[in-house]
């Protein structure tokens, strides 16, 4: 049995995976709302850091 093998996905399969993970995130958010709302500052920090990272990376490539 090969545990570590190479996977090759088509573009539409990746989009299905993204929709699946987005749906899972929404479901977790609804289920654990009371706990997650207390960590709202953390989600904003993660958003800001990742946005800055990709903006800097985009600017440096040009």
CHARMM internal coordinates of N, CA and C (Angstrom, degrees):
IC EDIT
DIST 1 N 1 CA 1.4465
DIST 1 CA 1 C 1.5242
ANGL 1 N 1 CA 1 C 108.91
DIST 1 C 2 N 1.3151
ANGL 1 CA 1 C 2 N 116.60
DIHE 1 N 1 CA 1 C 2 N 128.31
DIST 2 N 2 CA 1.4632
ANGL 1 C 2 N 2 CA 121.74
DIHE 1 CA 1 C 2 N 2 CA 178.41
DIST 2 CA 2 C 1.5254
ANGL 2 N 2 CA 2 C 108.92
DIHE 1 C 2 N 2 CA 2 C -93.82
DIST 2 C 3 N 1.3251
ANGL 2 CA 2 C 3 N 115.97
DIHE 2 N 2 CA 2 C 3 N 113.64
DIST 3 N 3 CA 1.4532
ANGL 2 C 3 N 3 CA 120.20
DIHE 2 CA 2 C 3 N 3 CA 178.49
DIST 3 CA 3 C 1.5269
ANGL 3 N 3 CA 3 C 109.96
DIHE 2 C 3 N 3 CA 3 C -81.75
DIST 3 C 4 N 1.3168
ANGL 3 CA 3 C 4 N 116.69
DIHE 3 N 3 CA 3 C 4 N -45.57
DIST 4 N 4 CA 1.4560
ANGL 3 C 4 N 4 CA 121.81
DIHE 3 CA 3 C 4 N 4 CA -178.61
DIST 4 CA 4 C 1.5196
ANGL 4 N 4 CA 4 C 109.26
DIHE 3 C 4 N 4 CA 4 C -101.17
DIST 4 C 5 N 1.3166
ANGL 4 CA 4 C 5 N 115.95
DIHE 4 N 4 CA 4 C 5 N 101.44
DIST 5 N 5 CA 1.4542
ANGL 4 C 5 N 5 CA 119.67
DIHE 4 CA 4 C 5 N 5 CA 177.73
DIST 5 CA 5 C 1.5203
ANGL 5 N 5 CA 5 C 109.24
DIHE 4 C 5 N 5 CA 5 C -131.07
DIST 5 C 6 N 1.2824
ANGL 5 CA 5 C 6 N 116.11
DIHE 5 N 5 CA 5 C 6 N 161.62
DIST 6 N 6 CA 1.4508
ANGL 5 C 6 N 6 CA 121.87
DIHE 5 CA 5 C 6 N 6 CA -177.52
DIST 6 CA 6 C 1.5247
ANGL 6 N 6 CA 6 C 109.64
DIHE 5 C 6 N 6 CA 6 C -81.80
DIST 6 C 7 N 1.3203
ANGL 6 CA 6 C 7 N 114.97
DIHE 6 N 6 CA 6 C 7 N 131.37
DIST 7 N 7 CA 1.4594
ANGL 6 C 7 N 7 CA 121.09
DIHE 6 CA 6 C 7 N 7 CA 177.29
DIST 7 CA 7 C 1.5191
ANGL 7 N 7 CA 7 C 108.47
DIHE 6 C 7 N 7 CA 7 C -109.56
DIST 7 C 8 N 1.3028
ANGL 7 CA 7 C 8 N 116.52
DIHE 7 N 7 CA 7 C 8 N 137.75
DIST 8 N 8 CA 1.4531
ANGL 7 C 8 N 8 CA 121.76
DIHE 7 CA 7 C 8 N 8 CA 175.45
DIST 8 CA 8 C 1.5300
ANGL 8 N 8 CA 8 C 106.87
DIHE 7 C 8 N 8 CA 8 C -125.92
DIST 8 C 9 N 1.3387
ANGL 8 CA 8 C 9 N 115.66
DIHE 8 N 8 CA 8 C 9 N 119.85
DIST 9 N 9 CA 1.4480
ANGL 8 C 9 N 9 CA 120.75
DIHE 8 CA 8 C 9 N 9 CA -179.11
DIST 9 CA 9 C 1.5200
ANGL 9 N 9 CA 9 C 109.91
DIHE 8 C 9 N 9 CA 9 C -111.40
DIST 9 C 10 N 1.3136
ANGL 9 CA 9 C 10 N 115.12
DIHE 9 N 9 CA 9 C 10 N 150.06
DIST 10 N 10 CA 1.4558
ANGL 9 C 10 N 10 CA 120.65
DIHE 9 CA 9 C 10 N 10 CA 172.61
DIST 10 CA 10 C 1.5242
ANGL 10 N 10 CA 10 C 107.91
DIHE 9 C 10 N 10 CA 10 C -83.18
DIST 10 C 11 N 1.3429
ANGL 10 CA 10 C 11 N 117.36
DIHE 10 N 10 CA 10 C 11 N 165.65
DIST 11 N 11 CA 1.4594
ANGL 10 C 11 N 11 CA 121.35
DIHE 10 CA 10 C 11 N 11 CA -176.04
DIST 11 CA 11 C 1.5167
ANGL 11 N 11 CA 11 C 111.51
DIHE 10 C 11 N 11 CA 11 C -61.77
DIST 11 C 12 N 1.3432
ANGL 11 CA 11 C 12 N 117.92
DIHE 11 N 11 CA 11 C 12 N -37.64
DIST 12 N 12 CA 1.4507
ANGL 11 C 12 N 12 CA 119.96
DIHE 11 CA 11 C 12 N 12 CA -177.37
DIST 12 CA 12 C 1.5294
ANGL 12 N 12 CA 12 C 111.18
DIHE 11 C 12 N 12 CA 12 C -73.51
DIST 12 C 13 N 1.3195
ANGL 12 CA 12 C 13 N 118.08
DIHE 12 N 12 CA 12 C 13 N -27.10
DIST 13 N 13 CA 1.4648
ANGL 12 C 13 N 13 CA 120.40
DIHE 12 CA 12 C 13 N 13 CA 175.88
DIST 13 CA 13 C 1.5251
ANGL 13 N 13 CA 13 C 110.78
DIHE 12 C 13 N 13 CA 13 C -70.00
DIST 13 C 14 N 1.3198
ANGL 13 CA 13 C 14 N 116.69
DIHE 13 N 13 CA 13 C 14 N -37.14
DIST 14 N 14 CA 1.4640
ANGL 13 C 14 N 14 CA 121.13
DIHE 13 CA 13 C 14 N 14 CA 176.09
DIST 14 CA 14 C 1.5245
ANGL 14 N 14 CA 14 C 110.21
DIHE 13 C 14 N 14 CA 14 C -64.19
DIST 14 C 15 N 1.3259
ANGL 14 CA 14 C 15 N 116.97
DIHE 14 N 14 CA 14 C 15 N -40.12
DIST 15 N 15 CA 1.4668
ANGL 14 C 15 N 15 CA 119.42
DIHE 14 CA 14 C 15 N 15 CA 178.99
DIST 15 CA 15 C 1.5268
ANGL 15 N 15 CA 15 C 111.00
DIHE 14 C 15 N 15 CA 15 C -65.64
DIST 15 C 16 N 1.3242
ANGL 15 CA 15 C 16 N 117.96
DIHE 15 N 15 CA 15 C 16 N -35.59
DIST 16 N 16 CA 1.4648
ANGL 15 C 16 N 16 CA 120.58
DIHE 15 CA 15 C 16 N 16 CA 175.92
DIST 16 CA 16 C 1.5234
ANGL 16 N 16 CA 16 C 110.61
DIHE 15 C 16 N 16 CA 16 C -65.37
DIST 16 C 17 N 1.3262
ANGL 16 CA 16 C 17 N 117.12
DIHE 16 N 16 CA 16 C 17 N -41.04
DIST 17 N 17 CA 1.4684
ANGL 16 C 17 N 17 CA 120.90
DIHE 16 CA 16 C 17 N 17 CA 177.70
DIST 17 CA 17 C 1.5245
ANGL 17 N 17 CA 17 C 110.11
DIHE 16 C 17 N 17 CA 17 C -62.82
DIST 17 C 18 N 1.3361
ANGL 17 CA 17 C 18 N 117.53
DIHE 17 N 17 CA 17 C 18 N -41.62
DIST 18 N 18 CA 1.4630
ANGL 17 C 18 N 18 CA 120.86
DIHE 17 CA 17 C 18 N 18 CA 179.83
DIST 18 CA 18 C 1.5238
ANGL 18 N 18 CA 18 C 111.44
DIHE 17 C 18 N 18 CA 18 C -64.74
DIST 18 C 19 N 1.3283
ANGL 18 CA 18 C 19 N 117.59
DIHE 18 N 18 CA 18 C 19 N -41.61
DIST 19 N 19 CA 1.4706
ANGL 18 C 19 N 19 CA 120.64
DIHE 18 CA 18 C 19 N 19 CA 177.33
DIST 19 CA 19 C 1.5241
ANGL 19 N 19 CA 19 C 110.19
DIHE 18 C 19 N 19 CA 19 C -64.05
DIST 19 C 20 N 1.3120
ANGL 19 CA 19 C 20 N 116.99
DIHE 19 N 19 CA 19 C 20 N -39.97
DIST 20 N 20 CA 1.4651
ANGL 19 C 20 N 20 CA 121.47
DIHE 19 CA 19 C 20 N 20 CA 178.06
DIST 20 CA 20 C 1.5248
ANGL 20 N 20 CA 20 C 110.74
DIHE 19 C 20 N 20 CA 20 C -61.77
DIST 20 C 21 N 1.3213
ANGL 20 CA 20 C 21 N 117.86
DIHE 20 N 20 CA 20 C 21 N -46.99
DIST 21 N 21 CA 1.4639
ANGL 20 C 21 N 21 CA 121.26
DIHE 20 CA 20 C 21 N 21 CA -179.27
DIST 21 CA 21 C 1.5240
ANGL 21 N 21 CA 21 C 111.78
DIHE 20 C 21 N 21 CA 21 C -68.71
DIST 21 C 22 N 1.3223
ANGL 21 CA 21 C 22 N 117.36
DIHE 21 N 21 CA 21 C 22 N -35.62
DIST 22 N 22 CA 1.4622
ANGL 21 C 22 N 22 CA 120.67
DIHE 21 CA 21 C 22 N 22 CA 175.68
DIST 22 CA 22 C 1.5255
ANGL 22 N 22 CA 22 C 110.59
DIHE 21 C 22 N 22 CA 22 C -63.76
DIST 22 C 23 N 1.3247
ANGL 22 CA 22 C 23 N 116.54
DIHE 22 N 22 CA 22 C 23 N -42.81
DIST 23 N 23 CA 1.4612
ANGL 22 C 23 N 23 CA 120.77
DIHE 22 CA 22 C 23 N 23 CA 177.40
DIST 23 CA 23 C 1.5178
ANGL 23 N 23 CA 23 C 111.33
DIHE 22 C 23 N 23 CA 23 C -63.22
DIST 23 C 24 N 1.3117
ANGL 23 CA 23 C 24 N 116.81
DIHE 23 N 23 CA 23 C 24 N -41.01
DIST 24 N 24 CA 1.4638
ANGL 23 C 24 N 24 CA 120.82
DIHE 23 CA 23 C 24 N 24 CA 177.77
DIST 24 CA 24 C 1.5218
ANGL 24 N 24 CA 24 C 110.94
DIHE 23 C 24 N 24 CA 24 C -63.08
DIST 24 C 25 N 1.3280
ANGL 24 CA 24 C 25 N 117.16
DIHE 24 N 24 CA 24 C 25 N -41.20
DIST 25 N 25 CA 1.4522
ANGL 24 C 25 N 25 CA 120.92
DIHE 24 CA 24 C 25 N 25 CA 178.08
DIST 25 CA 25 C 1.5153
ANGL 25 N 25 CA 25 C 112.06
DIHE 24 C 25 N 25 CA 25 C -63.76
DIST 25 C 26 N 1.3234
ANGL 25 CA 25 C 26 N 116.76
DIHE 25 N 25 CA 25 C 26 N -40.71
DIST 26 N 26 CA 1.4694
ANGL 25 C 26 N 26 CA 120.24
DIHE 25 CA 25 C 26 N 26 CA 177.52
DIST 26 CA 26 C 1.5186
ANGL 26 N 26 CA 26 C 110.55
DIHE 25 C 26 N 26 CA 26 C -64.90
DIST 26 C 27 N 1.3179
ANGL 26 CA 26 C 27 N 116.99
DIHE 26 N 26 CA 26 C 27 N -42.93
DIST 27 N 27 CA 1.4653
ANGL 26 C 27 N 27 CA 120.15
DIHE 26 CA 26 C 27 N 27 CA 179.08
DIST 27 CA 27 C 1.5250
ANGL 27 N 27 CA 27 C 111.66
DIHE 26 C 27 N 27 CA 27 C -63.09
DIST 27 C 28 N 1.3207
ANGL 27 CA 27 C 28 N 117.58
DIHE 27 N 27 CA 27 C 28 N -43.58
DIST 28 N 28 CA 1.4720
ANGL 27 C 28 N 28 CA 120.14
DIHE 27 CA 27 C 28 N 28 CA 176.50
DIST 28 CA 28 C 1.5219
ANGL 28 N 28 CA 28 C 111.03
DIHE 27 C 28 N 28 CA 28 C -62.86
DIST 28 C 29 N 1.3307
ANGL 28 CA 28 C 29 N 116.07
DIHE 28 N 28 CA 28 C 29 N -40.23
DIST 29 N 29 CA 1.4531
ANGL 28 C 29 N 29 CA 120.03
DIHE 28 CA 28 C 29 N 29 CA 178.63
DIST 29 CA 29 C 1.5190
ANGL 29 N 29 CA 29 C 112.62
DIHE 28 C 29 N 29 CA 29 C -62.19
DIST 29 C 30 N 1.3168
ANGL 29 CA 29 C 30 N 117.02
DIHE 29 N 29 CA 29 C 30 N -39.29
DIST 30 N 30 CA 1.4595
ANGL 29 C 30 N 30 CA 120.38
DIHE 29 CA 29 C 30 N 30 CA 177.55
DIST 30 CA 30 C 1.5171
ANGL 30 N 30 CA 30 C 112.22
DIHE 29 C 30 N 30 CA 30 C -70.91
DIST 30 C 31 N 1.3137
ANGL 30 CA 30 C 31 N 116.04
DIHE 30 N 30 CA 30 C 31 N -38.68
DIST 31 N 31 CA 1.4585
ANGL 30 C 31 N 31 CA 120.57
DIHE 30 CA 30 C 31 N 31 CA -176.55
DIST 31 CA 31 C 1.5296
ANGL 31 N 31 CA 31 C 111.90
DIHE 30 C 31 N 31 CA 31 C -72.91
DIST 31 C 32 N 1.3366
ANGL 31 CA 31 C 32 N 116.55
DIHE 31 N 31 CA 31 C 32 N -41.58
DIST 32 N 32 CA 1.4639
ANGL 31 C 32 N 32 CA 121.86
DIHE 31 CA 31 C 32 N 32 CA -177.16
DIST 32 CA 32 C 1.5283
ANGL 32 N 32 CA 32 C 111.52
DIHE 31 C 32 N 32 CA 32 C -105.75
DIST 32 C 33 N 1.3198
ANGL 32 CA 32 C 33 N 117.79
DIHE 32 N 32 CA 32 C 33 N 34.24
DIST 33 N 33 CA 1.4651
ANGL 32 C 33 N 33 CA 122.58
DIHE 32 CA 32 C 33 N 33 CA -174.37
DIST 33 CA 33 C 1.5276
ANGL 33 N 33 CA 33 C 112.19
DIHE 32 C 33 N 33 CA 33 C -55.55
DIST 33 C 34 N 1.3173
ANGL 33 CA 33 C 34 N 117.45
DIHE 33 N 33 CA 33 C 34 N -48.73
DIST 34 N 34 CA 1.4720
ANGL 33 C 34 N 34 CA 120.82
DIHE 33 CA 33 C 34 N 34 CA -175.45
DIST 34 CA 34 C 1.5298
ANGL 34 N 34 CA 34 C 111.63
DIHE 33 C 34 N 34 CA 34 C -61.57
DIST 34 C 35 N 1.3085
ANGL 34 CA 34 C 35 N 117.25
DIHE 34 N 34 CA 34 C 35 N -37.37
DIST 35 N 35 CA 1.4624
ANGL 34 C 35 N 35 CA 120.66
DIHE 34 CA 34 C 35 N 35 CA 179.51
DIST 35 CA 35 C 1.5270
ANGL 35 N 35 CA 35 C 111.18
DIHE 34 C 35 N 35 CA 35 C -74.93
DIST 35 C 36 N 1.3280
ANGL 35 CA 35 C 36 N 116.57
DIHE 35 N 35 CA 35 C 36 N -42.53
DIST 36 N 36 CA 1.4673
ANGL 35 C 36 N 36 CA 120.51
DIHE 35 CA 35 C 36 N 36 CA -174.73
DIST 36 CA 36 C 1.5210
ANGL 36 N 36 CA 36 C 112.86
DIHE 35 C 36 N 36 CA 36 C -72.98
DIST 36 C 37 N 1.3312
ANGL 36 CA 36 C 37 N 118.11
DIHE 36 N 36 CA 36 C 37 N -29.69
DIST 37 N 37 CA 1.4607
ANGL 36 C 37 N 37 CA 120.17
DIHE 36 CA 36 C 37 N 37 CA -178.93
DIST 37 CA 37 C 1.5239
ANGL 37 N 37 CA 37 C 110.80
DIHE 36 C 37 N 37 CA 37 C -66.72
DIST 37 C 38 N 1.3237
ANGL 37 CA 37 C 38 N 117.04
DIHE 37 N 37 CA 37 C 38 N -26.42
DIST 38 N 38 CA 1.4631
ANGL 37 C 38 N 38 CA 120.90
DIHE 37 CA 37 C 38 N 38 CA 177.08
DIST 38 CA 38 C 1.5286
ANGL 38 N 38 CA 38 C 111.24
DIHE 37 C 38 N 38 CA 38 C -69.52
DIST 38 C 39 N 1.3169
ANGL 38 CA 38 C 39 N 116.69
DIHE 38 N 38 CA 38 C 39 N -22.67
DIST 39 N 39 CA 1.4645
ANGL 38 C 39 N 39 CA 122.06
DIHE 38 CA 38 C 39 N 39 CA -178.91
DIST 39 CA 39 C 1.5300
ANGL 39 N 39 CA 39 C 112.24
DIHE 38 C 39 N 39 CA 39 C -102.97
DIST 39 C 40 N 1.3171
ANGL 39 CA 39 C 40 N 116.50
DIHE 39 N 39 CA 39 C 40 N 24.60
DIST 40 N 40 CA 1.4586
ANGL 39 C 40 N 40 CA 120.59
DIHE 39 CA 39 C 40 N 40 CA -177.40
DIST 40 CA 40 C 1.5256
ANGL 40 N 40 CA 40 C 112.12
DIHE 39 C 40 N 40 CA 40 C -58.28
DIST 40 C 41 N 1.3142
ANGL 40 CA 40 C 41 N 118.31
DIHE 40 N 40 CA 40 C 41 N -35.96
DIST 41 N 41 CA 1.4645
ANGL 40 C 41 N 41 CA 121.74
DIHE 40 CA 40 C 41 N 41 CA 178.78
DIST 41 CA 41 C 1.5267
ANGL 41 N 41 CA 41 C 110.84
DIHE 40 C 41 N 41 CA 41 C -61.67
DIST 41 C 42 N 1.3338
ANGL 41 CA 41 C 42 N 116.16
DIHE 41 N 41 CA 41 C 42 N -36.02
DIST 42 N 42 CA 1.4647
ANGL 41 C 42 N 42 CA 120.21
DIHE 41 CA 41 C 42 N 42 CA -179.75
DIST 42 CA 42 C 1.5220
ANGL 42 N 42 CA 42 C 111.07
DIHE 41 C 42 N 42 CA 42 C -65.63
DIST 42 C 43 N 1.3233
ANGL 42 CA 42 C 43 N 117.72
DIHE 42 N 42 CA 42 C 43 N -41.43
DIST 43 N 43 CA 1.4588
ANGL 42 C 43 N 43 CA 120.73
DIHE 42 CA 42 C 43 N 43 CA -179.57
DIST 43 CA 43 C 1.5242
ANGL 43 N 43 CA 43 C 110.56
DIHE 42 C 43 N 43 CA 43 C -65.44
DIST 43 C 44 N 1.3555
ANGL 43 CA 43 C 44 N 117.39
DIHE 43 N 43 CA 43 C 44 N -37.85
DIST 44 N 44 CA 1.4632
ANGL 43 C 44 N 44 CA 120.04
DIHE 43 CA 43 C 44 N 44 CA 177.01
DIST 44 CA 44 C 1.5260
ANGL 44 N 44 CA 44 C 111.26
DIHE 43 C 44 N 44 CA 44 C -66.56
DIST 44 C 45 N 1.3196
ANGL 44 CA 44 C 45 N 117.26
DIHE 44 N 44 CA 44 C 45 N -38.94
DIST 45 N 45 CA 1.4669
ANGL 44 C 45 N 45 CA 120.61
DIHE 44 CA 44 C 45 N 45 CA 178.21
DIST 45 CA 45 C 1.5207
ANGL 45 N 45 CA 45 C 110.36
DIHE 44 C 45 N 45 CA 45 C -64.85
DIST 45 C 46 N 1.3295
ANGL 45 CA 45 C 46 N 117.24
DIHE 45 N 45 CA 45 C 46 N -44.96
DIST 46 N 46 CA 1.4677
ANGL 45 C 46 N 46 CA 120.48
DIHE 45 CA 45 C 46 N 46 CA 178.29
DIST 46 CA 46 C 1.5267
ANGL 46 N 46 CA 46 C 111.08
DIHE 45 C 46 N 46 CA 46 C -61.24
DIST 46 C 47 N 1.3135
ANGL 46 CA 46 C 47 N 116.80
DIHE 46 N 46 CA 46 C 47 N -41.16
DIST 47 N 47 CA 1.4694
ANGL 46 C 47 N 47 CA 121.07
DIHE 46 CA 46 C 47 N 47 CA 177.73
DIST 47 CA 47 C 1.5200
ANGL 47 N 47 CA 47 C 110.85
DIHE 46 C 47 N 47 CA 47 C -62.24
DIST 47 C 48 N 1.3219
ANGL 47 CA 47 C 48 N 116.80
DIHE 47 N 47 CA 47 C 48 N -46.96
DIST 48 N 48 CA 1.4614
ANGL 47 C 48 N 48 CA 120.73
DIHE 47 CA 47 C 48 N 48 CA -177.84
DIST 48 CA 48 C 1.5261
ANGL 48 N 48 CA 48 C 111.68
DIHE 47 C 48 N 48 CA 48 C -64.78
DIST 48 C 49 N 1.3204
ANGL 48 CA 48 C 49 N 117.65
DIHE 48 N 48 CA 48 C 49 N -43.17
DIST 49 N 49 CA 1.4657
ANGL 48 C 49 N 49 CA 121.58
DIHE 48 CA 48 C 49 N 49 CA -178.51
DIST 49 CA 49 C 1.5243
ANGL 49 N 49 CA 49 C 111.00
DIHE 48 C 49 N 49 CA 49 C -65.36
DIST 49 C 50 N 1.3174
ANGL 49 CA 49 C 50 N 117.13
DIHE 49 N 49 CA 49 C 50 N -46.25
DIST 50 N 50 CA 1.4658
ANGL 49 C 50 N 50 CA 118.72
DIHE 49 CA 49 C 50 N 50 CA -179.40
DIST 50 CA 50 C 1.5295
ANGL 50 N 50 CA 50 C 111.57
DIHE 49 C 50 N 50 CA 50 C -68.36
DIST 50 C 51 N 1.3322
ANGL 50 CA 50 C 51 N 117.61
DIHE 50 N 50 CA 50 C 51 N -35.42
DIST 51 N 51 CA 1.4584
ANGL 50 C 51 N 51 CA 120.05
DIHE 50 CA 50 C 51 N 51 CA 177.04
DIST 51 CA 51 C 1.5203
ANGL 51 N 51 CA 51 C 110.62
DIHE 50 C 51 N 51 CA 51 C -64.75
DIST 51 C 52 N 1.3244
ANGL 51 CA 51 C 52 N 117.11
DIHE 51 N 51 CA 51 C 52 N -45.28
DIST 52 N 52 CA 1.4673
ANGL 51 C 52 N 52 CA 120.27
DIHE 51 CA 51 C 52 N 52 CA 177.77
DIST 52 CA 52 C 1.5225
ANGL 52 N 52 CA 52 C 111.88
DIHE 51 C 52 N 52 CA 52 C -61.29
DIST 52 C 53 N 1.3249
ANGL 52 CA 52 C 53 N 116.38
DIHE 52 N 52 CA 52 C 53 N -41.62
DIST 53 N 53 CA 1.4652
ANGL 52 C 53 N 53 CA 120.33
DIHE 52 CA 52 C 53 N 53 CA 179.74
DIST 53 CA 53 C 1.5333
ANGL 53 N 53 CA 53 C 110.58
DIHE 52 C 53 N 53 CA 53 C -58.06
DIST 53 C 54 N 1.3335
ANGL 53 CA 53 C 54 N 116.33
DIHE 53 N 53 CA 53 C 54 N -49.59
DIST 54 N 54 CA 1.4608
ANGL 53 C 54 N 54 CA 118.83
DIHE 53 CA 53 C 54 N 54 CA -177.14
DIST 54 CA 54 C 1.5185
ANGL 54 N 54 CA 54 C 112.23
DIHE 53 C 54 N 54 CA 54 C -72.00
DIST 54 C 55 N 1.3192
ANGL 54 CA 54 C 55 N 118.56
DIHE 54 N 54 CA 54 C 55 N -30.96
DIST 55 N 55 CA 1.4592
ANGL 54 C 55 N 55 CA 120.45
DIHE 54 CA 54 C 55 N 55 CA 176.08
DIST 55 CA 55 C 1.5238
ANGL 55 N 55 CA 55 C 110.38
DIHE 54 C 55 N 55 CA 55 C -67.22
DIST 55 C 56 N 1.3172
ANGL 55 CA 55 C 56 N 117.92
DIHE 55 N 55 CA 55 C 56 N -44.30
DIST 56 N 56 CA 1.4664
ANGL 55 C 56 N 56 CA 121.33
DIHE 55 CA 55 C 56 N 56 CA 177.31
DIST 56 CA 56 C 1.5090
ANGL 56 N 56 CA 56 C 111.14
DIHE 55 C 56 N 56 CA 56 C -63.51
DIST 56 C 57 N 1.3157
ANGL 56 CA 56 C 57 N 116.55
DIHE 56 N 56 CA 56 C 57 N -41.39
DIST 57 N 57 CA 1.4567
ANGL 56 C 57 N 57 CA 120.39
DIHE 56 CA 56 C 57 N 57 CA 179.78
DIST 57 CA 57 C 1.5271
ANGL 57 N 57 CA 57 C 111.03
DIHE 56 C 57 N 57 CA 57 C -64.79
DIST 57 C 58 N 1.3277
ANGL 57 CA 57 C 58 N 117.17
DIHE 57 N 57 CA 57 C 58 N -39.33
DIST 58 N 58 CA 1.4527
ANGL 57 C 58 N 58 CA 121.50
DIHE 57 CA 57 C 58 N 58 CA 178.29
DIST 58 CA 58 C 1.5198
ANGL 58 N 58 CA 58 C 111.38
DIHE 57 C 58 N 58 CA 58 C -65.44
DIST 58 C 59 N 1.3296
ANGL 58 CA 58 C 59 N 117.36
DIHE 58 N 58 CA 58 C 59 N -41.23
DIST 59 N 59 CA 1.4607
ANGL 58 C 59 N 59 CA 121.50
DIHE 58 CA 58 C 59 N 59 CA -179.73
DIST 59 CA 59 C 1.5370
ANGL 59 N 59 CA 59 C 111.09
DIHE 58 C 59 N 59 CA 59 C -68.38
DIST 59 C 60 N 1.3202
ANGL 59 CA 59 C 60 N 117.29
DIHE 59 N 59 CA 59 C 60 N -40.05
DIST 60 N 60 CA 1.4710
ANGL 59 C 60 N 60 CA 120.50
DIHE 59 CA 59 C 60 N 60 CA -178.37
DIST 60 CA 60 C 1.5191
ANGL 60 N 60 CA 60 C 112.64
DIHE 59 C 60 N 60 CA 60 C -67.62
DIST 60 C 61 N 1.3267
ANGL 60 CA 60 C 61 N 118.16
DIHE 60 N 60 CA 60 C 61 N -28.56
DIST 61 N 61 CA 1.4713
ANGL 60 C 61 N 61 CA 120.34
DIHE 60 CA 60 C 61 N 61 CA -179.96
DIST 61 CA 61 C 1.5044
ANGL 61 N 61 CA 61 C 111.52
DIHE 60 C 61 N 61 CA 61 C -71.34
DIST 61 C 62 N 1.3226
ANGL 61 CA 61 C 62 N 118.15
DIHE 61 N 61 CA 61 C 62 N -25.23
DIST 62 N 62 CA 1.4656
ANGL 61 C 62 N 62 CA 120.06
DIHE 61 CA 61 C 62 N 62 CA -179.67
DIST 62 CA 62 C 1.4704
ANGL 62 N 62 CA 62 C 109.29
DIHE 61 C 62 N 62 CA 62 C -87.07
END
COOR INIT
IC SEED 1 N 1 CA 1 C
IC BUILD
